[in-house]
């Protein structure tokens, strides 16, 4: 099976196929760089990735992947990597990407998700990463957005035995949103920034894991010159 860097460095066993992983992150944390590290690590170990980009352009995602030694265009041609553009829709523009969405309104997306993610064969080698699902809250009320996640996206990924990352920004949603998503997720991860005096530390922890033993302590992150993220020894 492919491997999830950072997270499976802190678990006693692999994350089971079909797991929904919730990431709650500080806006200035290393989550975006970590998501690229996770993508590259999964690809290097034989997996496939659909990277859904809300917070940055597809070209930025490809540039970051090249920095960590990947060849995104070649991987896309091979069907190993799909970069799905949601970002351009947030600007009110039309995407030129092969895979994209023109709207972030749930009323226009619910049929799409019902016809796609809820169907299909098992794909345990496939990972879906959403870099900033909080973007949905700019275009929909919280209940509509969260119910789509709970009734379409999460059960669809579980049915297909794919790994799914749902990332939401801390401190901008109601407590109800965080609790509902946490309750539906097999794994909950935090990315924080800790500032004490003139010292700033980038931190990560596994807060919850249903499938087995794990290290739940906070761990400092090391950021390489290529922006690849590793656990500080």
Residue pairs with C-beta under 8 A, 6 or more apart in sequence:
1 14
1 17
1 45
1 124
1 125
2 42
2 43
2 45
2 46
2 47
2 125
2 127
3 14
3 41
3 42
3 45
4 14
4 15
4 38
4 41
4 42
4 127
4 163
5 37
5 38
5 40
5 41
5 42
5 230
6 34
6 37
6 38
6 41
6 204
6 229
6 230
6 231
7 15
7 21
7 38
7 187
7 189
7 206
8 14
8 15
9 231
10 206
10 214
10 215
10 219
10 231
11 206
11 209
11 212
11 213
11 214
11 215
12 212
12 213
12 214
13 211
13 212
13 213
15 21
15 163
15 186
15 187
15 209
15 211
16 186
16 211
17 122
17 124
17 161
17 162
17 163
18 124
18 157
18 158
18 159
18 160
18 161
18 162
18 163
19 158
19 163
19 164
19 186
19 187
19 211
20 154
20 157
20 158
20 164
20 166
20 184
20 185
20 186
20 187
21 163
21 164
21 165
21 166
21 185
21 186
21 187
21 188
21 189
22 166
22 167
22 168
22 181
22 182
22 185
22 187
22 188
22 189
23 31
23 165
23 166
23 167
23 168
23 189
23 190
23 191
24 167
24 168
24 169
24 170
24 178
24 188
24 189
24 190
24 191
25 31
25 167
25 168
25 169
25 170
25 190
25 191
25 192
26 169
26 170
26 191
26 192
26 193
27 169
27 170
28 193
29 191
29 192
29 193
29 202
29 203
30 191
30 202
30 204
30 221
30 223
30 229
31 131
31 167
31 191
32 55
32 56
32 131
33 64
33 223
33 227
33 228
33 229
34 191
34 204
34 221
34 229
35 51
35 129
35 131
35 165
35 167
36 61
36 64
36 65
36 68
36 227
36 228
37 68
37 228
37 229
37 230
38 127
38 129
38 165
39 49
39 51
39 65
39 81
39 127
39 129
40 65
40 68
40 69
40 70
40 228
42 49
42 127
43 49
43 70
43 75
43 80
43 81
46 125
47 80
47 125
47 126
47 127
48 79
48 80
48 81
48 82
48 123
48 125
48 126
48 127
49 80
49 81
49 82
49 126
49 127
49 128
49 129
50 82
50 84
50 126
50 127
50 128
50 129
51 61
51 81
51 82
51 83
51 84
51 129
51 131
52 84
52 86
52 128
52 129
52 130
52 131
53 60
53 61
53 83
53 84
53 85
53 86
53 87
53 131
54 86
54 87
54 90
54 130
54 131
54 132
54 133
54 135
55 87
55 131
55 132
55 135
56 87
56 131
57 85
57 87
57 88
58 83
58 85
58 87
58 97
61 72
61 83
62 72
62 73
62 83
64 227
65 72
65 81
66 72
67 226
67 227
67 228
68 226
68 227
68 228
69 226
72 81
72 83
75 81
76 82
76 83
82 99
83 97
83 99
84 97
84 99
84 100
84 101
85 95
85 97
85 99
85 100
85 101
86 100
86 101
86 104
86 135
88 94
88 95
88 96
88 97
88 100
89 95
89 100
89 101
89 102
89 103
89 104
90 104
90 135
90 138
94 102
95 101
95 102
101 109
101 112
103 109
103 139
104 135
104 136
104 138
104 139
104 140
105 139
105 140
106 136
106 140
106 144
106 145
106 148
107 144
109 148
110 148
110 152
113 148
113 152
113 153
113 156
114 152
116 156
117 152
117 153
117 156
117 157
117 160
118 152
118 155
118 156
118 159
119 156
120 160
121 160
122 160
122 161
123 160
123 161
123 162
124 161
124 162
126 160
126 162
126 163
127 162
127 163
127 164
127 165
128 157
128 162
128 163
128 164
128 165
129 165
129 167
130 164
130 165
130 166
130 167
131 167
132 167
132 168
132 169
133 149
133 166
133 167
133 168
134 167
134 168
134 169
134 172
134 173
136 145
136 148
137 145
137 172
137 173
137 177
142 173
142 174
142 176
142 177
146 176
146 177
146 180
146 181
149 166
149 181
149 184
150 180
150 181
150 184
153 164
153 166
154 164
154 166
154 184
154 185
157 163
157 164
166 181
166 185
168 177
168 178
168 181
182 188
182 208
185 208
186 209
186 210
186 211
187 206
187 208
187 209
187 210
187 211
188 206
188 207
188 208
188 209
189 204
189 205
189 206
189 207
190 203
190 204
190 205
190 207
191 202
191 203
191 204
192 202
192 203
192 204
192 205
192 218
193 200
193 201
193 202
193 203
194 200
194 201
194 203
194 218
195 201
201 220
202 220
202 221
202 223
203 218
203 219
203 220
203 221
204 218
204 219
204 221
204 231
205 216
205 217
205 218
205 219
206 214
206 215
206 216
207 216
219 231
219 232
220 231
220 232
221 229
221 230
221 231
221 232
222 229
222 230
222 231
222 232
222 233
223 229
224 230
